[in-house]
């Protein structure tokens, strides 16, 4: 039981470092990756740890200088995120992580806009079943990201339909 609380504390610390890394702190990315690697070794069947580990790999790729290292780290991170989804396909946070990463990777190289669409659609479908599943801010973010993913996938009509949904949501919010 003590191990579990230690791991939880380390997870929260690593997650904070990860989020700082998303915001551009390269040293935080390195530290978060090291921490998630250790947590992953301690809890190899924890899908959320696997997902954040994968995300840190993608961030290491983002920060790498050499082109090949960028691509290799990003692919390795995507593989970990896909593994996390296969471990726990219904986990909201993992779907948000993978969807956001797939949206931001260059479509011409990684071809993962369809994966982003899958993740954001999954989230919206669950929200339609349970309006407490996502916060209003998350709903707007998912709609915006879904539109961008469809745009990246070369489906501008679908992209526009989600922008229109977002506009309708914004109008409701103001009235």
Protein Blocks (a to p, Z undefined) as FASTA:
>chain_A
ZZmmmmmmmmmmmmmmmmmmmnopaklmmmmmmmmmmmmmmmmmlmklmmmmmmmmmmmm
mmpmblklmmmmmmmmmmmmmmmmmmmmmbmklmmmmmmmmmmpcfklnopmlmmmmmmm
mmmmmmmmomklpcfklmmmmmmmmmmmmmmnopaklmmmmmmmmmmmmmmmmZZ
